[in-house]
Amino acid sequence: MTRTPLAAVACSIARATDLFGDAWTALIMRDVLAGVTRFDDLAHDLGISRKVLAARLARLAQEDILVRERYQERPPREHYRATEKGKDLYPVLLALMNWGDRWYSAAAGPPARVQHLTCGHDTTAVPACARCGDPLTVDNTTQLAGPGGRTGPGTRVLGPLIASRSPR
């Protein structure tokens, strides 16, 4: 059986997972978005090999998720900053955090809290309908065919199922 690269599958989850499915990538983005931006600090915090970290950072920069910026000339030092595309990963990380907090927290509770700076309260991310504001769940939503949908590797069963739900 020939494997299709995830980036070629007609599915946004598959395409995003091609980049973001690696645990190190998620943890690097967690750190950068929380303010750990220097290579040595990232390596120390994550306990990741410098070679793996360099490869993940290079890919994130290549994908325009992170940008390297010089913060010191002598000796030359650079750090990483999230681009707009990188900042858009924050809700994804919050969703993973919420799920992990619910199902894998230690008895003492979650390891971190999220505070909404506007109101000053601790909060959790809640996926909500952009139109009415109601929470989104698997029980109150369905997927319909989009303009880029097609049946093929990675969607051989799902593609026709989703297409069958759409009005003809």
Secondary structure as the mmCIF struct_conf table of DSSP 4:
data_model
#
loop_
_struct_conf.conf_type_id
_struct_conf.id
_struct_conf.beg_label_comp_id
_struct_conf.beg_label_asym_id
_struct_conf.beg_label_seq_id
_struct_conf.end_label_comp_id
_struct_conf.end_label_asym_id
_struct_conf.end_label_seq_id
HELX_LH_PP_P HELX_LH_PP_P1 THR A 2 PRO A 5
HELX_RH_3T_P HELX_RH_3T_P1 LEU A 6 ALA A 8
BEND BEND1 VAL A 9 ALA A 10
HELX_RH_AL_P HELX_RH_AL_P1 SER A 12 PHE A 20
BEND BEND2 ASP A 22 ASP A 22
HELX_RH_AL_P HELX_RH_AL_P2 ALA A 23 ALA A 34
TURN_TY1_P TURN_TY1_P1 GLY A 35 GLY A 35
STRN STRN1 ARG A 38 ARG A 38
HELX_RH_AL_P HELX_RH_AL_P3 PHE A 39 LEU A 46
TURN_TY1_P TURN_TY1_P2 GLY A 47 GLY A 47
HELX_RH_AL_P HELX_RH_AL_P4 ARG A 50 GLN A 62
TURN_TY1_P TURN_TY1_P3 GLU A 63 ASP A 64
BEND BEND3 ILE A 65 ILE A 65
STRN STRN2 LEU A 66 GLN A 72
TURN_TY1_P TURN_TY1_P4 GLU A 73 PRO A 76
STRN STRN3 ARG A 77 ALA A 82
HELX_RH_AL_P HELX_RH_AL_P5 GLU A 84 LYS A 87
TURN_TY1_P TURN_TY1_P5 ASP A 88 LEU A 89
HELX_RH_AL_P HELX_RH_AL_P6 TYR A 90 TYR A 104
STRN STRN4 ALA A 106 ALA A 106
TURN_TY1_P TURN_TY1_P6 ALA A 107 ALA A 108
STRN STRN5 GLY A 109 GLY A 109
BEND BEND4 PRO A 111 PRO A 111
STRN STRN6 VAL A 114 GLN A 115
TURN_TY1_P TURN_TY1_P7 LEU A 117 CYS A 119
STRN STRN7 ASP A 122 THR A 123
STRN STRN8 ALA A 128 ALA A 128
TURN_TY1_P TURN_TY1_P8 ALA A 130 CYS A 132
HELX_LH_PP_P HELX_LH_PP_P2 ASP A 134 ASP A 134
STRN STRN9 PRO A 135 PRO A 135
HELX_LH_PP_P HELX_LH_PP_P3 LEU A 136 LEU A 136
TURN_TY1_P TURN_TY1_P9 VAL A 138 ASP A 139
BEND BEND5 ASN A 140 ASN A 140
TURN_TY1_P TURN_TY1_P10 PRO A 147 GLY A 148
BEND BEND6 GLY A 152 GLY A 152
TURN_TY1_P TURN_TY1_P11 PRO A 153 GLY A 154
TURN_TY1_P TURN_TY1_P12 ARG A 156 VAL A 157
HELX_RH_AL_P HELX_RH_AL_P7 LEU A 158 ARG A 165
BEND BEND7 SER A 166 SER A 166
#
